[in-house]
Amino acid sequence: MEVNLLPTCQHCFSEWTYKQSLKNLLFLKCPYCGEKNYARKFRIRDIIVGVGFPIIILFIFPLMNVPYKWMFLLTVIGLLIYMMTYPINLQLTKDEEPLF
């Protein structure tokens, strides 16, 4: 069984390159067939980052007396790492999934 690390279009089944994945992060339009894809909802990594970052930034850093410039720098670095690794293991679907 082959494990795809990069997104695969659910219409034409073409695997996107890393560069194509970064370019299409917002719209998820296939560069090969032009069809729109949708990201699967509620991935555990997204939940951890979406909930974990704000908790750390808003509550834990101030308790540790971390200067604001370091909080800002760590936040930017964390978001950059998240955005650069987002295309890896991004799973696409043909139809938009309901929120709940």
C-alpha positions in Angstrom: 0.0 0.0 0.0 1.4 3.3 -1.1 1.1 6.3 1.3 0.7 9.7 -0.4 2.2 12.5 1.5 1.0 15.2 -0.9 -2.6 15.9 -1.9 -4.2 14.0 -4.7 -7.0 15.5 -6.8 -10.2 13.6 -6.3 -11.4 14.3 -9.8 -8.4 13.3 -12.0 -6.3 11.5 -9.3 -3.2 13.5 -10.1 -0.8 14.0 -7.2 0.1 17.6 -6.7 3.7 18.7 -6.2 4.7 20.5 -3.0 4.9 23.8 -4.8 1.5 23.4 -6.4 0.1 22.5 -3.0 1.4 25.7 -1.5 0.1 27.8 -4.4 -3.4 26.2 -4.0 -3.8 26.3 -0.3 -6.7 28.8 -0.3 -8.7 27.6 -3.3 -7.6 23.9 -3.6 -8.2 24.1 -7.4 -6.4 21.2 -9.3 -3.6 22.5 -11.5 -4.2 19.6 -13.9 -7.9 19.4 -14.4 -9.0 22.8 -12.9 -11.7 21.2 -10.7 -12.3 22.4 -7.1 -11.4 20.1 -4.3 -12.2 20.4 -0.6 -10.1 19.8 2.4 -11.2 17.1 4.9 -12.5 18.7 8.1 -11.4 18.2 11.7 -8.0 16.8 11.3 -6.4 16.2 14.7 -3.3 18.3 13.8 -5.5 21.3 12.9 -7.4 21.0 16.2 -4.2 20.8 18.2 -2.6 23.8 16.5 -5.9 25.8 16.4 -6.5 25.3 20.1 -2.9 24.8 21.4 -1.4 28.0 20.0 -3.9 30.4 21.4 -3.7 28.8 24.8 0.1 28.9 24.9 0.2 32.5 23.6 -2.6 34.0 25.7 -2.2 32.1 29.0 1.1 30.3 29.4 3.6 32.8 27.9 2.3 35.7 30.1 2.5 33.5 33.2 6.1 32.8 32.4 6.8 36.5 31.9 8.0 36.0 28.3 8.6 39.4 26.6 6.1 40.3 23.9 8.8 40.4 21.2 9.6 36.8 22.0 5.9 35.8 22.0 5.5 37.5 18.7 8.6 35.9 17.2 7.6 32.4 18.4 4.1 32.9 17.1 5.3 33.8 13.6 7.8 30.9 13.6 5.1 28.5 14.7 2.7 29.8 12.0 5.3 29.5 9.3 6.1 26.0 10.3 2.5 25.1 10.3 1.9 26.7 6.8 5.0 25.0 5.4 3.9 21.6 6.6 0.2 22.0 5.8 0.4 20.5 2.3 1.9 17.3 3.7 -0.9 14.9 4.5 -3.6 17.3 3.3 -6.5 15.0 2.3 -8.9 16.2 -0.3 -12.5 15.3 -1.1 -14.8 16.0 -4.0 -17.7 17.3 -1.9 -17.7 19.9 0.8 -18.1 18.1 4.2 -20.6 19.5 6.7 -19.2 21.3 9.7 -20.9 18.9 12.2 
